Amino acid sequence: MLGDLIFEGRGKTTGKRVLSAEGPKIEVSFATEGKYKDIEIREIGTFTAVPRQGDVMFGEGNGIVMTKDGEMASWSGSGIGRHGQGGKMSWRGAIYYQTASQGKLASLNNAVVVFEFDVDADENSIEKGWEWK
């Protein structure tokens, strides 16, 4: 069952590169600031994307979230991206967390989060995540 909204953040694409012209395969990195529940966090992530039939992209990636006092959780996940007007992208998918944290981020250990990750034409992003219980 889809649970509560547990993450909201705003960010920016920080880098892009073409890994392969065949396909092609594109790598994208981003940084986000937001809140996990009521805890301020920063997130960095990198994913690769390849086109699929039907004008969509398939992406797989990894990242970390960090609290201001140094707690950390890592994630891996995948999703489908759809092209929008004027260079916008709209991603939907799931990420899987792990952490050794015994503190603020402990509840993220083995959490499954479904996400929305929308990027505008200026490479600004809005991200939301709901825990899937």
Secondary structure, DSSP 8 states (H G I E B T S, - for coil): -EEEEEEEEEEEEEEEEEEETTTTEEEEEEEEEEEETTEEEEEEEEEEEEEETTTEEEEEEEEEEEETTS-EEEEEEEEEEEE-GGG-EEEEEEEEEE---SSTTGGGTT-EEEEEEEE-TTSEEEEEEEEE-
